[in-house]
Amino acid sequence: MTSGSRQKLGPGYVWVEHQQGRVLELHGVPLASLQPASTAWLVTVLITGAGIEAQRVVVPSLDRGVGWLVTWARHRNLALERMVDEILRRPPG
């Protein structure tokens, strides 16, 4: 794991690795992705609402991307928790 991967987030946050990179999830809800893009990495925020806007940021390495997302999630933790709770309470369909 990279040093950025060791940065802690609260309970419920997990990194899911895919062939195309990683996804940061909270209680199973995808929040953001981190994908290789040529010689850099692309961070894409996947969830919007409650003051959280879609963002795309290019970072020079996987470690920097993980660090960027950890900081991003920490600064928005309460809003993310509320949004995910609302998403999980919605009836399917």
Secondary structure as UniProt FT lines:
FT   HELIX           4..6
FT   TURN            11..12
FT   STRAND          13..18
FT   TURN            19..20
FT   STRAND          21..26
FT   TURN            27..28
FT   STRAND          29..37
FT   TURN            38..39
FT   STRAND          40..45
FT   TURN            50..51
FT   STRAND          56..59
FT   HELIX           62..75
FT   HELIX           77..89
//
